[in-house]
Structures are given as C-alpha cells and as structure tokens.
Amino acid sequence: MDIIKRETHTIDATGRPLGRLATQVAVLLRGKSKPSFVPYKDVGDFVIITNVEKVKFTGKKFDDKIYYRHTGYLGGLKQRTMKELYTKAPSEVLRKAVMGMLTKNKLRPRQIKRLKFEK
C-alpha cells in the first residue's frame, strides 16, 4: 500500500478572478499535478486560501448569478444571488465554485475537507 504524501499550499486570493482561482484549487485538491494521480484515488494536497474577501469578480455575475437549492417540499425552490451569499460568507462563494469543479462521486467530500480559509 502506498503512503500518500500531502503537501500544504497557501494561495493569496487578492485580485485574482474567482474562476481561475477555483480551477487552480480544484487541481491541487484532486492531485492532478502529481505523477501518482489516478482518478479513483484521493492523492490531493491541502489548500489554504488567504484574503478570500479580496477576490475579483469579472463581468456582471456578482449581481446576476443565482444559486438555487431545493428544500425537498413542494414549491420549496430557494434562490439567492452571489451578492447575498458573498455578504454573509465570502468563503462560501469560492467553496461552491470549487465544489462544482470536483468530480461528483464519493471522493468529493473528502477532497473539499482539505480546503481551508484564513483571514
């Protein structure tokens, strides 16, 4: 059995576009840059994001992008804009962007746990 060596990457989000930052974080969390990468193993690294409140939003998506969720009840479709979500928790906007870029399988919850945010 191979021992997985995980490194810790610290990324400063000041002035970086949201999508490009999320792409870089997703690659590090999955471990795609490692030579030992295989799609069915969790070989990714830890990622710490600093200054997430200074991330840059391009275009009009800060006002126009809408996140949907459903409560499970009839007529229970809830929506909130990126601006509303960002005012409550700036890190949640980046977390949702990274979650959408990770694979939708059993590895995703373990990979997203290695994403941390600092002030």
OpenMM code with the backbone's topology and positions (N, CA, C; nanometers):
from openmm import Vec3, app, unit

residues = "MET ASP ILE ILE LYS ARG GLU THR HIS THR ILE ASP ALA THR GLY ARG PRO LEU GLY ARG LEU ALA THR GLN VAL ALA VAL LEU LEU ARG GLY LYS SER LYS PRO SER PHE VAL PRO TYR LYS ASP VAL GLY ASP PHE VAL ILE ILE THR ASN VAL GLU LYS VAL LYS PHE THR GLY LYS LYS PHE ASP ASP LYS ILE TYR TYR ARG HIS THR GLY TYR LEU GLY GLY LEU LYS GLN ARG THR MET LYS GLU LEU TYR THR LYS ALA PRO SER GLU VAL LEU ARG LYS ALA VAL MET GLY MET LEU THR LYS ASN LYS LEU ARG PRO ARG GLN ILE LYS ARG LEU LYS PHE GLU LYS".split()
positions = [
    Vec3(0.0833, -0.1176, 0.0000),
    Vec3(0.0000, 0.0000, 0.0000),
    Vec3(0.0886, 0.1250, 0.0000),
    Vec3(0.0559, 0.2176, -0.0857),
    Vec3(0.1353, 0.3397, -0.0981),
    Vec3(0.0976, 0.4400, 0.0100),
    Vec3(0.1977, 0.5088, 0.0610),
    Vec3(0.1741, 0.6163, 0.1561),
    Vec3(0.1606, 0.7456, 0.0777),
    Vec3(0.0513, 0.8173, 0.1009),
    Vec3(0.0251, 0.9408, 0.0274),
    Vec3(0.0895, 1.0559, 0.1031),
    Vec3(0.1781, 1.1278, 0.0350),
    Vec3(0.2439, 1.2435, 0.0955),
    Vec3(0.1681, 1.3682, 0.0510),
    Vec3(0.1052, 1.4356, 0.1463),
    Vec3(0.0256, 1.5539, 0.1163),
    Vec3(0.1030, 1.6794, 0.1550),
    Vec3(0.1087, 1.7715, 0.0627),
    Vec3(0.1730, 1.8998, 0.0885),
    Vec3(0.0651, 2.0025, 0.1224),
    Vec3(0.1083, 2.1164, 0.1753),
    Vec3(0.0159, 2.2253, 0.2058),
    Vec3(0.0499, 2.3444, 0.1166),
    Vec3(-0.0490, 2.3902, 0.0414),
    Vec3(-0.0318, 2.5042, -0.0479),
    Vec3(-0.1091, 2.6221, 0.0094),
    Vec3(-0.0447, 2.7377, 0.0177),
    Vec3(-0.1105, 2.8601, 0.0622),
    Vec3(-0.1246, 2.9526, -0.0572),
    Vec3(-0.2468, 2.9956, -0.0853),
    Vec3(-0.2752, 3.0783, -0.2026),
    Vec3(-0.3372, 3.2090, -0.1560),
    Vec3(-0.2846, 3.3199, -0.2057),
    Vec3(-0.3395, 3.4513, -0.1762),
    Vec3(-0.4399, 3.4874, -0.2849),
    Vec3(-0.5635, 3.5164, -0.2468),
    Vec3(-0.6706, 3.5408, -0.3432),
    Vec3(-0.6851, 3.6874, -0.3810),
    Vec3(-0.5955, 3.7736, -0.3362),
    Vec3(-0.6089, 3.9164, -0.3612),
    Vec3(-0.6015, 3.9467, -0.5107),
    Vec3(-0.7098, 4.0036, -0.5656),
    Vec3(-0.7129, 4.0472, -0.7044),
    Vec3(-0.7176, 3.9368, -0.8076),
    Vec3(-0.7413, 3.8130, -0.7694),
    Vec3(-0.7456, 3.7022, -0.8646),
    Vec3(-0.8898, 3.6735, -0.9024),
    Vec3(-0.9163, 3.6471, -1.0301),
    Vec3(-1.0532, 3.6149, -1.0722),
    Vec3(-1.1014, 3.4849, -1.0075),
    Vec3(-1.2291, 3.4809, -0.9738),
    Vec3(-1.2866, 3.3693, -0.8998),
    Vec3(-1.2697, 3.2359, -0.9732),
    Vec3(-1.3020, 3.2304, -1.0999),
    Vec3(-1.2966, 3.1046, -1.1744),
    Vec3(-1.1565, 3.0500, -1.1907),
    Vec3(-1.0597, 3.1359, -1.2163),
    Vec3(-0.9221, 3.0908, -1.2328),
    Vec3(-0.8643, 3.0399, -1.1017),
    Vec3(-0.9006, 3.1066, -0.9937),
    Vec3(-0.8562, 3.0628, -0.8620),
    Vec3(-0.9192, 2.9280, -0.8269),
    Vec3(-1.0479, 2.9135, -0.8547),
    Vec3(-1.1173, 2.7878, -0.8244),
    Vec3(-1.0608, 2.6717, -0.9056),
    Vec3(-1.0213, 2.6976, -1.0291),
    Vec3(-0.9621, 2.5930, -1.1120),
    Vec3(-0.8296, 2.5462, -1.0546),
    Vec3(-0.7471, 2.6397, -1.0133),
    Vec3(-0.6178, 2.6041, -0.9550),
    Vec3(-0.6359, 2.5251, -0.8252),
    Vec3(-0.7302, 2.5655, -0.7428),
    Vec3(-0.7558, 2.4969, -0.6168),
    Vec3(-0.8087, 2.3553, -0.6421),
    Vec3(-0.8978, 2.3390, -0.7391),
    Vec3(-0.9542, 2.2071, -0.7693),
    Vec3(-0.8470, 2.1100, -0.8166),
    Vec3(-0.7530, 2.1586, -0.8969),
    Vec3(-0.6434, 2.0726, -0.9445),
    Vec3(-0.5561, 2.0278, -0.8275),
    Vec3(-0.5278, 2.1182, -0.7353),
    Vec3(-0.4456, 2.0833, -0.6189),
    Vec3(-0.5185, 1.9869, -0.5255),
    Vec3(-0.6490, 2.0068, -0.5050),
    Vec3(-0.7247, 1.9182, -0.4168),
    Vec3(-0.7363, 1.7769, -0.4731),
    Vec3(-0.7469, 1.7655, -0.6034),
    Vec3(-0.7559, 1.6334, -0.6663),
    Vec3(-0.6212, 1.5666, -0.6787),
    Vec3(-0.5129, 1.6457, -0.6876),
    Vec3(-0.3797, 1.5885, -0.7042),
    Vec3(-0.3444, 1.5597, -0.8481),
    Vec3(-0.4057, 1.6314, -0.9405),
    Vec3(-0.3836, 1.6039, -1.0831),
    Vec3(-0.2432, 1.6401, -1.1305),
    Vec3(-0.1717, 1.7231, -1.0550),
    Vec3(-0.0378, 1.7612, -1.0967),
    Vec3(0.0678, 1.6615, -1.0500),
    Vec3(0.0278, 1.5610, -0.9736),
    Vec3(0.1222, 1.4612, -0.9230),
    Vec3(0.1387, 1.3470, -1.0229),
    Vec3(0.2572, 1.2896, -1.0304),
    Vec3(0.2769, 1.1765, -1.1217),
    Vec3(0.2018, 1.0509, -1.0768),
    Vec3(0.1650, 1.0422, -0.9493),
    Vec3(0.0945, 0.9246, -0.8990),
    Vec3(-0.0573, 0.9371, -0.9108),
    Vec3(-0.1063, 1.0357, -0.9861),
    Vec3(-0.2505, 1.0596, -0.9965),
    Vec3(-0.3199, 0.9478, -1.0725),
    Vec3(-0.4259, 0.8970, -1.0138),
    Vec3(-0.5212, 0.8090, -1.0812),
    Vec3(-0.6600, 0.8567, -1.0399),
    Vec3(-0.7578, 0.8509, -1.1290),
    Vec3(-0.8883, 0.9117, -1.1000),
    Vec3(-0.9621, 0.8505, -0.9812),
    Vec3(-0.9331, 0.7266, -0.9457),
    Vec3(-1.0089, 0.6598, -0.8407),
    Vec3(-0.9436, 0.6673, -0.7036),
    Vec3(-0.8302, 0.7378, -0.6902),
    Vec3(-0.7638, 0.7524, -0.5610),
    Vec3(-0.7633, 0.8985, -0.5191),
    Vec3(-0.7602, 0.9193, -0.3889),
    Vec3(-0.7579, 1.0537, -0.3326),
    Vec3(-0.6136, 1.0867, -0.2946),
    Vec3(-0.5394, 1.1518, -0.3850),
    Vec3(-0.3973, 1.1805, -0.3629),
    Vec3(-0.3700, 1.3305, -0.3568),
    Vec3(-0.4729, 1.4126, -0.3361),
    Vec3(-0.4587, 1.5577, -0.3400),
    Vec3(-0.3912, 1.6164, -0.2173),
    Vec3(-0.3645, 1.7461, -0.2238),
    Vec3(-0.2943, 1.8193, -0.1193),
    Vec3(-0.3914, 1.9061, -0.0403),
    Vec3(-0.3405, 1.9647, 0.0685),
    Vec3(-0.4158, 2.0622, 0.1468),
    Vec3(-0.3994, 2.2000, 0.0820),
    Vec3(-0.5047, 2.2801, 0.0833),
    Vec3(-0.5010, 2.4144, 0.0256),
    Vec3(-0.5569, 2.5123, 0.1280),
    Vec3(-0.4809, 2.6185, 0.1552),
    Vec3(-0.5238, 2.7247, 0.2456),
    Vec3(-0.5358, 2.8528, 0.1637),
    Vec3(-0.6527, 2.9146, 0.1671),
    Vec3(-0.6784, 3.0371, 0.0916),
    Vec3(-0.6777, 3.1543, 0.1896),
    Vec3(-0.5998, 3.2572, 0.1593),
    Vec3(-0.5980, 3.3778, 0.2406),
    Vec3(-0.6589, 3.4934, 0.1619),
    Vec3(-0.7130, 3.5913, 0.2315),
    Vec3(-0.7734, 3.7121, 0.1732),
    Vec3(-0.8829, 3.6791, 0.0726),
    Vec3(-0.9722, 3.5863, 0.1072),
    Vec3(-1.0767, 3.5459, 0.0147),
    Vec3(-1.1769, 3.6592, -0.0106),
    Vec3(-1.1865, 3.7555, 0.0815),
    Vec3(-1.2794, 3.8670, 0.0606),
    Vec3(-1.2296, 3.9660, -0.0438),
    Vec3(-1.1052, 3.9513, -0.0909),
    Vec3(-1.0491, 4.0414, -0.1919),
    Vec3(-1.0443, 3.9783, -0.3305),
    Vec3(-1.1176, 3.8676, -0.3494),
    Vec3(-1.1211, 3.8021, -0.4795),
    Vec3(-1.1930, 3.8921, -0.5801),
    Vec3(-1.1576, 3.8798, -0.7075),
    Vec3(-1.2115, 3.9680, -0.8110),
    Vec3(-1.3225, 3.8966, -0.8875),
    Vec3(-1.4312, 3.9679, -0.9133),
    Vec3(-1.5421, 3.9155, -0.9915),
    Vec3(-1.5448, 3.9887, -1.1248),
    Vec3(-1.5451, 3.9169, -1.2348),
    Vec3(-1.5464, 3.9776, -1.3672),
    Vec3(-1.6883, 3.9773, -1.4226),
    Vec3(-1.7161, 4.0690, -1.5097),
    Vec3(-1.8480, 4.0764, -1.5716),
    Vec3(-1.9542, 4.1222, -1.4732),
    Vec3(-2.0798, 4.0800, -1.5002),
    Vec3(-2.1920, 4.1206, -1.4159),
    Vec3(-2.2397, 4.0076, -1.3256),
    Vec3(-2.1598, 3.9013, -1.3112),
    Vec3(-2.2085, 3.7866, -1.2365),
    Vec3(-2.2229, 3.8122, -1.0868),
    Vec3(-2.1587, 3.9140, -1.0334),
    Vec3(-2.1733, 3.9435, -0.8910),
    Vec3(-2.3173, 3.9810, -0.8587),
    Vec3(-2.3854, 4.0493, -0.9495),
    Vec3(-2.5258, 4.0869, -0.9286),
    Vec3(-2.6228, 3.9882, -0.9929),
    Vec3(-2.5814, 3.9220, -1.1020),
    Vec3(-2.6751, 3.8422, -1.1810),
    Vec3(-2.6745, 3.6928, -1.1511),
    Vec3(-2.5639, 3.6366, -1.1031),
    Vec3(-2.5564, 3.4926, -1.0815),
    Vec3(-2.6464, 3.4520, -0.9650),
    Vec3(-2.7241, 3.3445, -0.9864),
    Vec3(-2.8197, 3.2975, -0.8864),
    Vec3(-2.7862, 3.1532, -0.8495),
    Vec3(-2.7802, 3.1263, -0.7196),
    Vec3(-2.7613, 2.9914, -0.6682),
    Vec3(-2.8970, 2.9371, -0.6259),
    Vec3(-2.9302, 2.8153, -0.6727),
    Vec3(-3.0571, 2.7529, -0.6406),
    Vec3(-3.0349, 2.6348, -0.5466),
    Vec3(-3.1339, 2.6113, -0.4586),
    Vec3(-3.1368, 2.4896, -0.3786),
    Vec3(-3.2827, 2.4556, -0.3542),
    Vec3(-3.3097, 2.3297, -0.3255),
    Vec3(-3.4473, 2.2851, -0.3051),
    Vec3(-3.4590, 2.2214, -0.1678),
    Vec3(-3.5666, 2.2548, -0.0957),
    Vec3(-3.5856, 2.2048, 0.0397),
    Vec3(-3.6354, 2.0614, 0.0422),
    Vec3(-3.6903, 2.0157, -0.0685),
    Vec3(-3.7476, 1.8817, -0.0729),
    Vec3(-3.8992, 1.8836, -0.0629),
    Vec3(-3.9572, 1.9970, -0.0309),
    Vec3(-4.1021, 2.0107, -0.0224),
    Vec3(-4.1554, 2.0744, -0.1504),
    Vec3(-4.2855, 2.0607, -0.1709),
    Vec3(-4.3473, 2.1196, -0.2890),
    Vec3(-4.3319, 2.2713, -0.2857),
    Vec3(-4.2886, 2.3279, -0.3947),
    Vec3(-4.2693, 2.4725, -0.4027),
    Vec3(-4.1525, 2.5215, -0.3188),
    Vec3(-4.0603, 2.4338, -0.2859),
    Vec3(-3.9511, 2.4692, -0.1955),
    Vec3(-3.8233, 2.5096, -0.2651),
    Vec3(-3.8315, 2.5657, -0.3853),
    Vec3(-3.7125, 2.6106, -0.4562),
    Vec3(-3.6686, 2.7453, -0.3999),
    Vec3(-3.5497, 2.7495, -0.3436),
    Vec3(-3.4959, 2.8723, -0.2858),
    Vec3(-3.3866, 2.9251, -0.3765),
    Vec3(-3.3722, 3.0555, -0.3812),
    Vec3(-3.2670, 3.1151, -0.4632),
    Vec3(-3.2052, 3.2323, -0.3898),
    Vec3(-3.0772, 3.2542, -0.4158),
    Vec3(-3.0089, 3.3714, -0.3615),
    Vec3(-2.8988, 3.4086, -0.4604),
    Vec3(-2.8736, 3.5376, -0.4687),
    Vec3(-2.7740, 3.5859, -0.5636),
    Vec3(-2.6341, 3.5724, -0.5034),
    Vec3(-2.5350, 3.5868, -0.5889),
    Vec3(-2.3971, 3.5796, -0.5434),
    Vec3(-2.3670, 3.6934, -0.4458),
    Vec3(-2.4280, 3.8080, -0.4682),
    Vec3(-2.4049, 3.9226, -0.3802),
    Vec3(-2.4547, 3.8946, -0.2386),
    Vec3(-2.5740, 3.8334, -0.2257),
    Vec3(-2.6282, 3.7985, -0.0949),
    Vec3(-2.5399, 3.6955, -0.0239),
    Vec3(-2.4943, 3.5956, -0.0979),
    Vec3(-2.4097, 3.4916, -0.0395),
    Vec3(-2.2744, 3.5480, 0.0015),
    Vec3(-2.2203, 3.6390, -0.0790),
    Vec3(-2.0885, 3.6972, -0.0515),
    Vec3(-2.0915, 3.7867, 0.0730),
    Vec3(-2.2022, 3.8575, 0.0945),
    Vec3(-2.2092, 3.9441, 0.2124),
    Vec3(-2.2158, 3.8627, 0.3411),
    Vec3(-2.2788, 3.7442, 0.3365),
    Vec3(-2.2849, 3.6586, 0.4553),
    Vec3(-2.1533, 3.5854, 0.4785),
    Vec3(-2.1012, 3.5195, 0.3746),
    Vec3(-1.9789, 3.4396, 0.3888),
    Vec3(-1.9026, 3.4418, 0.2573),
    Vec3(-1.7973, 3.5247, 0.2452),
    Vec3(-1.7212, 3.5313, 0.1200),
    Vec3(-1.6561, 3.3987, 0.0828),
    Vec3(-1.6197, 3.3187, 0.1821),
    Vec3(-1.5536, 3.1920, 0.1516),
    Vec3(-1.6497, 3.0910, 0.0884),
    Vec3(-1.7795, 3.1057, 0.1144),
    Vec3(-1.8767, 3.0104, 0.0608),
    Vec3(-1.8899, 3.0233, -0.0908),
    Vec3(-1.8680, 3.1418, -0.1458),
    Vec3(-1.8727, 3.1606, -0.2908),
    Vec3(-1.7602, 3.0811, -0.3571),
    Vec3(-1.6405, 3.0902, -0.3014),
    Vec3(-1.5274, 3.0149, -0.3563),
    Vec3(-1.5453, 2.8652, -0.3345),
    Vec3(-1.5980, 2.8257, -0.2201),
    Vec3(-1.6204, 2.6836, -0.1927),
    Vec3(-1.7185, 2.6235, -0.2929),
    Vec3(-1.8260, 2.6968, -0.3256),
    Vec3(-1.9234, 2.6474, -0.4232),
    Vec3(-1.8622, 2.6359, -0.5627),
    Vec3(-1.7747, 2.7308, -0.5980),
    Vec3(-1.7093, 2.7255, -0.7287),
    Vec3(-1.6172, 2.6041, -0.7374),
    Vec3(-1.5432, 2.5753, -0.6307),
    Vec3(-1.4532, 2.4601, -0.6303),
    Vec3(-1.5324, 2.3303, -0.6292),
    Vec3(-1.6421, 2.3264, -0.5526),
    Vec3(-1.7258, 2.2054, -0.5471),
    Vec3(-1.7778, 2.1678, -0.6855),
    Vec3(-1.8124, 2.2682, -0.7655),
    Vec3(-1.8615, 2.2407, -0.8993),
    Vec3(-1.7549, 2.1881, -0.9933),
    Vec3(-1.6275, 2.2086, -0.9582),
    Vec3(-1.5177, 2.1634, -1.0441),
    Vec3(-1.4608, 2.0283, -1.0024),
    Vec3(-1.4995, 1.9787, -0.8856),
    Vec3(-1.4534, 1.8473, -0.8425),
    Vec3(-1.5470, 1.7398, -0.8972),
    Vec3(-1.4986, 1.6154, -0.8992),
    Vec3(-1.5799, 1.5059, -0.9518),
    Vec3(-1.6978, 1.4782, -0.8598),
    Vec3(-1.8087, 1.4428, -0.9182),
    Vec3(-1.9310, 1.4187, -0.8417),
    Vec3(-1.9370, 1.2714, -0.8024),
    Vec3(-1.8541, 1.2316, -0.7070),
    Vec3(-1.8529, 1.0940, -0.6590),
    Vec3(-1.8148, 1.0921, -0.5115),
    Vec3(-1.7799, 0.9759, -0.4569),
    Vec3(-1.7521, 0.9622, -0.3142),
    Vec3(-1.6240, 1.0318, -0.2713),
    Vec3(-1.5389, 1.0674, -0.3652),
    Vec3(-1.4138, 1.1340, -0.3302),
    Vec3(-1.4337, 1.2825, -0.2996),
    Vec3(-1.5373, 1.3425, -0.3538),
    Vec3(-1.5556, 1.4870, -0.3405),
    Vec3(-1.5670, 1.5356, -0.1967),
    Vec3(-1.6441, 1.4720, -0.1079),
    Vec3(-1.6485, 1.5217, 0.0304),
    Vec3(-1.5131, 1.5160, 0.1007),
    Vec3(-1.4328, 1.4139, 0.0726),
    Vec3(-1.3005, 1.4046, 0.1352),
    Vec3(-1.2063, 1.5104, 0.0793),
    Vec3(-1.2189, 1.5416, -0.0488),
    Vec3(-1.1310, 1.6405, -0.1099),
    Vec3(-1.1652, 1.7813, -0.0630),
    Vec3(-1.2925, 1.8140, -0.0508),
    Vec3(-1.3316, 1.9503, -0.0130),
    Vec3(-1.2998, 1.9774, 0.1336),
    Vec3(-1.2853, 1.8739, 0.2159),
    Vec3(-1.2480, 1.8933, 0.3563),
    Vec3(-1.1057, 1.9460, 0.3704),
    Vec3(-1.0231, 1.9275, 0.2694),
    Vec3(-0.8852, 1.9751, 0.2754),
    Vec3(-0.8712, 2.1197, 0.2316),
    Vec3(-0.9828, 2.1862, 0.2008),
    Vec3(-0.9826, 2.3282, 0.1649),
    Vec3(-1.0120, 2.4102, 0.2895),
    Vec3(-0.9192, 2.4989, 0.3263),
    Vec3(-0.9335, 2.5825, 0.4459),
    Vec3(-0.9228, 2.7296, 0.4076),
    Vec3(-0.9828, 2.8146, 0.4895),
    Vec3(-0.9814, 2.9588, 0.4650),
    Vec3(-0.9249, 3.0305, 0.5863),
    Vec3(-0.8414, 3.1311, 0.5613),
    Vec3(-0.7865, 3.2156, 0.6669),
    Vec3(-0.8163, 3.3608, 0.6361),
    Vec3(-0.8185, 3.4422, 0.7390),
    Vec3(-0.8451, 3.5846, 0.7201),
    Vec3(-0.7207, 3.6563, 0.6721),
] * unit.nanometer
topology = app.Topology()
chain = topology.addChain("A")
for resn in residues:
    res = topology.addResidue(resn, chain)
    for name in ("N", "CA", "C"):
        topology.addAtom(name, app.Element.getBySymbol(name[0]), res)
